[in-house]
Amino acid sequence: MSPTRRLDALHKGARVLVGGHSSDGPGRFFEPTLLVDVDHTMKCMREETFGPTLPVMKVASAEEAVRLVNDSSYGLQASIIGSNMKRARQLAEQFEVGCVTINDAQTNYMALGLPMGGWKESGLGVRHGIEGIKKYTRLQAVSANRFPMRRDMHMIPYEPSAYRFILRLADVMYGAGLRGRTK
């Protein structure tokens, strides 16, 4: 967590229960930090924080939690903790985020077959799963006649024999039922 986010939260009434300091030693490491008495105006709730920080905010209802999560320009991940799995899944479907974990916060990182990507201004596309591979591909359809036909079969105006052949071919390919396909 950046010092500005921490100071913003503290200035607006949040409290640090655990951590909150840069750790000693080389590098720019920050202790895992638990912030409480957080509200939705604080930067730690409005900006993406890539660090070991957990801001805890009380809400009046699950619906308010969904509204506040979605009231963000970011949407990388959300977690729901609860004993009612049916309700948790209903809430998960309402979040505007790329991944929702239920009763966990990081199992999705280990599930390599699970697509992972952010919504809104979060993330850099999708990684993992088939969707993660598809971003490196481009679709291209290539069609070739298995049995080459005379050039005039494709040209308008059709010769009478070509017209009859096209009608029969359409009947075989798109006719109604087996009888229509074998005429």
N, C-alpha and C positions, 0 to 999 in steps of 0.2 A: 504494500500500500504506500502510495506516495505521501510524503510529509504534508503536502497541501490538502489531500483528502482527509488525512487524520486530523489535522488542525481545523479544517472546516467542520468536521463532525463534532469535535470537542467544543469548538466555539458555539455550535448550535445546540449543545446540551447532551451529546452522547457521552457515554462513559466507556473506558477501556477496562474490561475485566481481566484479560490475560494478554500479555505481549505488548505490542505497540511501540517497540523500539528497534532501531537498527542493531543488528548483532555485531559483536566484536569480531575482529579478524579481517582478512582480505576479502574483497568483493563487496557488492552492494546487496546484502541480505537483510531481510526484515523478519522479525520474529512472527510466528503465527499470532494473530490478533483477533480477539473477540470484542466487538463493539455492541453495546446495548443502549437502549433509549434512543434509537436511531429513528429518523423520520424521512419521508420521501423527498424532502428538499435538499438533503445532504448529498454532496458529491459522491460519497461512497455508495449511495443508492442509485445515482443517476448516470454514473460513468462506469465503464468496464474497469475492474480492478484485477489485474493479473498478479495476484500475490496471495499469500496465506492470510486472508482477511475474511471474517464472517460477521457482517452487520446483522443484528437481530432487531426486527421491528414488529411491534404488536399491531395486529389488525383486528377489526371487529368481526369479520366473517371471511369465509373462504372466497366469497365473491369479491370482497374488497381486495384480497390478496391477488386474485387473478387480474383485476382492474389495474392494480399498481404494477404488477409485473409487465403487463402489456403497455403501460404508460411509459414507454422507454423507446429510445431510438435503437436500442440493442436487443438482441434476442438469441444469445448463444445457448444457454442451458438454464434449466430450472429443476429444483428437486422438491418433491412432496413427501412429507413424513406423516404417516397416519396408519390406523389399523383397518380402516374400511377401504379395501382395495377397489371396490366398484366406484365409490365416490372419488378416490384418488385418480382413477382412470378418466372419469368424467371431467375432473378439473384439468388433468393433463392435456386433454383435447382442446381446452380453451386457451392454453398458453400459446403466445405467439413467439415460440422459440424453436430452435433446431433440434433440441433433445430434452426430454424430461426423464428424470430418474425418480423412481418411487421407492421410498425407504432406503435410499442410498444416494451417494453423490458422485461416484466415479466409476461404477461398473461399466458404463458405456465406453470408457477408454480401452477396456480390455476386450470388448466384443468387436473384433475387427470386421466382422461381417455386417455390423450395424452402420448404416450411413450416418455421418456426423458432419454437421455444418450449421452455421448460424443463419438466422433470419435478420431482416432489416439491415443495419449497418455492422452486424457482427460476422466474424469469420471471413474466410477467403474461399468460399465455395464449399464443396462437400469433399470429405475424405472418408476412407474406409468403405467397405461394401462395394457392390456393383456400381452404385451411383458415383463413388469416388473414382472408379476406373473410367466410367463413361465420359468424365470431363476431359479426358485426354484423347477422345475419339471424335471423329466426324462421320456422320452418316453419309452413305453414298449408295444409291440404287443403281445396279447394272442389270440391264435386261438384254437377252440375246435369244434369237429364235433357235429352237432346238433343231427344227427342220427348215432350212432356208427356202423361202418362197420366191416366186418370180416377182420382180420389182413392181409390175403393174398391179399386183394384188393389193398393194398399199396405196396406190395412186387413185385419185378421183379424177374423172368419173370412172366408176368401176365397170369392168366388162360384165356382161350378164352372167357368165360362168363364175366370175369372182364374187359377184353379189350373192348368188345361190350358195356358194361355198361358205361365205361369211355368215349367212343365215343359218345354215346347218351347223356350223361350228358354234355359233351362239346358242343354238338349241341344245347341242351336246353339253356345252359347258354350263349353261344357265337354265336349262329346261326344268320343268316342274317334275320332280320325282325321278325314279329310275327309268320309267318308260319314256319320259321326255328326253332323257339323256342318251338313250340308245336308238332313237329314231334315225 
